[in-house]
Amino acid sequence: MITTTHPDHMTAEERLDEAAAILATAIRRLKEKRKTEKIPVDKSPDQCPYGQKTTRGGRA
């Protein structure tokens, strides 16, 4: 359950807990999104996933 308390009325620990909860939710959502997206990536180190060949220094 989420309560709305102004940060001025929270202890440092409560603010840190809230920030950690927000960050954890964002990470979970990002991981879930990555599971559902299918992005083809060529695993060859000489091939850029955008179609341009690269050199070892990373430049075309």
C-alpha positions as CSV (number, residue, x, y, z in Angstrom):
1,M,0.0,0.0,0.0
2,I,1.3,3.4,-1.0
3,T,0.9,6.3,1.4
4,T,1.5,9.9,0.3
5,T,3.6,11.7,2.8
6,H,5.5,14.9,2.0
7,P,9.2,14.3,2.1
8,D,9.7,17.0,4.7
9,H,7.6,14.8,7.1
10,M,9.7,11.7,6.5
11,T,12.9,10.5,8.1
12,A,16.0,10.0,5.9
13,E,15.5,6.2,6.2
14,E,11.8,6.5,5.0
15,R,12.9,8.6,2.0
16,L,15.7,6.1,1.2
17,D,13.2,3.2,1.4
18,E,10.8,5.0,-0.9
19,A,13.5,5.7,-3.4
20,A,14.7,2.1,-3.3
21,A,11.1,0.9,-3.9
22,I,10.7,3.1,-6.9
23,L,14.0,2.0,-8.4
24,A,13.2,-1.7,-7.8
25,T,9.8,-1.2,-9.5
26,A,11.6,0.4,-12.5
27,I,14.1,-2.4,-12.7
28,R,11.4,-5.1,-12.6
29,R,9.4,-3.3,-15.3
30,L,12.5,-3.0,-17.5
31,K,13.3,-6.7,-17.1
32,E,9.8,-7.7,-17.9
33,K,9.8,-5.5,-21.0
34,R,13.0,-7.1,-22.2
35,K,11.5,-10.5,-21.8
36,T,8.7,-9.6,-24.2
37,E,10.7,-7.7,-26.8
38,K,12.5,-9.7,-29.5
39,I,15.4,-7.7,-30.8
40,P,17.7,-9.5,-33.2
41,V,21.4,-9.0,-32.4
42,D,24.2,-10.5,-34.4
43,K,26.7,-11.9,-32.0
44,S,29.6,-11.5,-34.5
45,P,32.0,-8.9,-33.1
46,D,32.7,-7.6,-36.7
47,Q,29.1,-6.8,-37.4
48,C,27.1,-3.9,-36.0
49,P,23.5,-4.8,-35.2
50,Y,22.4,-1.8,-37.3
51,G,23.9,-3.3,-40.5
52,Q,27.2,-1.4,-40.8
53,K,30.4,-3.3,-40.6
54,T,32.7,-2.1,-37.8
55,T,36.4,-2.4,-37.2
56,R,37.9,-3.6,-33.9
57,G,37.9,0.1,-32.7
58,G,34.2,0.3,-33.2
59,R,34.3,2.7,-36.2
60,A,33.0,1.9,-39.7
